[in-house]
Amino acid sequence: MLPHHLRHKQVCKPGTPITVSVTNFCPPNWALPSDNGGWCNPPRVHFDMSQPAWENLAIYRAGIVPVLYQQVACQRQGGLRFTINGFNYFELVLVSNIAMSGSIKSMSVKGTNTAWIPMSQNWGADCQCLAGLQGQALSFVITSSGGQYKVFQDIVPAWWLFGQIFTTWQQFDY
C-alpha cells in the first residue's frame, strides 16, 4: 500500500475549489471503527457529494480524501422555503434556500393554538417537533449560527398537508 501522503497526491486534483450549498451527512456505522472502514463515524468530519462535484476534487475511486473546506456566505434569490414532512404528531421541516454565512443554530414553531415549541435538529437542515399541529397556521423563528434572529410569521396556512412547500419573501442577510 502507498504511504498516506503519496496516495493523496495521486488521487486529488489540487487547487480546484467547488461550492456545496447543502451537505448530505452520511449516517454512522457503529459496527465499524472510525477509520477507513467507518468513514461516517464521529469524530471524523464528513459529508457525501454528488459524483460530478466529487470528480472536481479527486478521481472517482479515491475513497476517503481529506478536504480543506470553509463556510462561505451564500447568495440566494427569493426567500426561504419550508418543506413540511412527517406524519400526525411528528412534524419534520426542511428549510432551504437560505442565504447567509452560517447555518441554523435553533428553530421553533408556533401553531395558531400553541405557544412557541422548540424544534430539534433531525438531519442536515431538517428540524423536527413532536406536536399535533395539523389544521393550524404555522410560524417559525430561526436563529442562525452567525447570531441572526428572524421570525417567519404565518408562513404556512392552516390548510397545509405533509409534503407541501411554502415560500417566503424573507431572507437572512449575508
C-alpha positions as CSV (number, residue, x, y, z in Angstrom):
1,M,0.0,0.0,0.0
2,L,1.2,3.5,-0.8
3,P,2.2,5.9,2.0
4,H,-0.7,8.1,3.0
5,H,0.9,11.4,1.6
6,L,1.6,9.8,-1.8
7,R,-1.8,8.2,-2.1
8,H,-3.5,11.6,-1.8
9,K,-1.1,13.2,-4.4
10,Q,-2.2,10.5,-6.9
11,V,-5.9,10.8,-6.4
12,C,-6.5,14.5,-5.5
13,K,-6.9,17.3,-8.0
14,P,-5.3,20.3,-6.3
15,G,-6.5,23.9,-6.5
16,T,-10.0,23.1,-7.7
17,P,-12.5,24.9,-5.5
18,I,-16.2,23.9,-5.5
19,T,-19.1,25.3,-3.6
20,V,-21.5,22.8,-1.9
21,S,-24.8,24.6,-1.0
22,V,-26.3,21.7,1.1
23,T,-24.4,18.9,2.6
24,N,-25.8,15.4,2.9
25,F,-24.3,13.9,6.0
26,C,-23.9,10.2,5.8
27,P,-25.1,8.1,8.8
28,P,-22.5,6.5,11.1
29,N,-22.0,2.8,11.1
30,W,-21.2,1.9,14.7
31,A,-20.2,-1.6,13.8
32,L,-17.1,-0.2,12.1
33,P,-14.1,1.7,13.6
34,S,-13.7,5.4,12.9
35,D,-11.1,4.9,10.2
36,N,-11.2,3.8,6.5
37,G,-14.0,1.3,7.4
38,G,-16.3,3.7,9.2
39,W,-15.8,7.0,7.3
40,C,-19.1,8.4,8.6
41,N,-18.4,7.8,12.2
42,P,-17.6,10.7,14.6
43,P,-15.3,12.4,15.2
44,R,-14.4,12.3,11.5
45,V,-16.0,15.3,9.8
46,H,-17.7,14.0,6.7
47,F,-20.3,14.6,4.0
48,D,-21.4,13.0,0.8
49,M,-21.1,14.7,-2.5
50,S,-22.6,14.1,-6.0
51,Q,-20.2,12.3,-8.3
52,P,-19.8,15.3,-10.7
53,A,-18.8,17.6,-7.7
54,W,-16.5,14.9,-6.3
55,E,-14.7,14.4,-9.6
56,N,-13.7,18.1,-9.5
57,L,-11.7,17.2,-6.3
58,A,-10.4,13.7,-6.8
59,I,-10.6,10.7,-9.1
60,Y,-13.8,8.7,-8.8
61,R,-12.4,5.7,-6.9
62,A,-10.3,7.8,-4.4
63,G,-12.4,6.9,-1.4
64,I,-11.7,9.0,1.7
65,V,-9.8,12.1,0.9
66,P,-9.1,14.9,3.4
67,V,-10.6,18.1,2.2
68,L,-9.9,21.7,3.4
69,Y,-13.3,23.5,3.5
70,Q,-14.7,26.6,4.9
71,Q,-18.2,28.1,5.3
72,V,-18.9,31.0,2.9
73,A,-21.7,33.4,2.5
74,C,-24.4,32.1,0.2
75,Q,-26.3,34.5,-2.0
76,R,-29.8,33.4,-2.9
77,Q,-32.7,34.7,-5.0
78,G,-36.1,34.8,-3.3
79,G,-37.0,33.8,0.3
80,L,-36.6,30.8,2.5
81,R,-38.6,27.7,1.7
82,F,-40.2,25.5,4.3
83,T,-41.0,21.9,3.3
84,I,-43.4,20.2,5.7
85,N,-42.9,16.5,6.1
86,G,-43.7,13.9,8.8
87,F,-46.9,12.4,9.9
88,N,-49.6,13.2,12.6
89,Y,-47.7,14.1,15.8
90,F,-44.3,14.3,14.0
91,E,-43.5,17.5,12.0
92,L,-40.3,17.4,10.1
93,V,-39.4,20.8,8.5
94,L,-36.7,21.2,5.8
95,V,-35.6,24.8,5.5
96,S,-33.9,25.6,2.1
97,N,-32.8,28.5,0.0
98,I,-31.0,30.1,3.0
99,A,-28.7,33.0,2.2
100,M,-26.2,33.5,5.0
101,S,-22.8,32.8,6.3
102,G,-23.7,30.2,8.8
103,S,-26.3,27.6,9.5
104,I,-29.4,27.1,11.6
105,K,-28.5,27.2,15.2
106,S,-32.0,26.9,16.6
107,M,-35.6,26.8,15.3
108,S,-39.0,27.0,16.9
109,V,-42.5,26.6,15.5
110,K,-45.8,28.2,16.7
111,G,-49.2,26.9,15.7
112,T,-52.3,29.1,15.7
113,N,-53.3,27.4,19.0
114,T,-49.9,26.9,20.6
115,A,-47.0,28.7,22.2
116,W,-43.6,28.6,20.6
117,I,-42.3,25.0,20.5
118,P,-38.5,24.4,20.2
119,M,-37.6,22.1,17.4
120,S,-34.6,19.8,17.4
121,Q,-32.3,19.1,14.5
122,N,-33.1,15.8,12.8
123,W,-30.7,15.5,9.9
124,G,-28.9,18.3,7.9
125,A,-31.3,21.2,7.6
126,D,-34.3,19.2,8.8
127,C,-35.8,20.2,12.2
128,Q,-38.4,18.2,14.0
129,C,-41.1,18.7,16.6
130,L,-43.4,16.2,18.3
131,A,-46.7,18.1,18.4
132,G,-50.1,17.8,16.7
133,L,-50.0,21.0,14.5
134,Q,-52.3,19.9,11.7
135,G,-55.1,22.3,11.0
136,Q,-53.1,25.3,12.4
137,A,-51.3,28.0,10.6
138,L,-47.6,27.8,11.4
139,S,-45.0,30.4,12.2
140,F,-41.3,29.8,12.6
141,V,-38.4,31.6,14.4
142,I,-34.8,30.8,13.3
143,T,-31.6,31.8,14.9
144,S,-28.5,31.4,12.7
145,S,-25.1,30.3,13.9
146,G,-24.0,33.8,13.0
147,G,-26.5,35.3,15.5
148,Q,-29.2,36.5,13.2
149,Y,-32.7,36.1,14.6
150,K,-35.7,36.1,12.2
151,V,-39.4,35.5,12.8
152,F,-41.4,34.0,9.8
153,Q,-45.0,34.8,10.8
154,D,-47.9,32.7,9.5
155,I,-45.8,31.3,6.7
156,V,-47.8,28.0,6.5
157,P,-51.6,28.4,6.2
158,A,-53.9,26.2,8.3
159,W,-54.8,24.0,5.3
160,W,-51.3,22.7,4.9
161,L,-50.6,19.0,4.1
162,F,-47.5,16.9,4.7
163,G,-45.2,17.1,1.7
164,Q,-46.1,20.7,0.8
165,I,-43.5,23.5,0.3
166,F,-44.2,27.1,1.4
167,T,-42.0,30.0,0.2
168,T,-41.5,33.3,2.0
169,W,-40.2,36.7,0.8
170,Q,-38.0,36.9,3.8
171,Q,-34.3,36.1,3.7
172,F,-31.2,36.2,6.0
173,D,-28.6,38.8,5.5
174,Y,-25.3,37.6,4.2
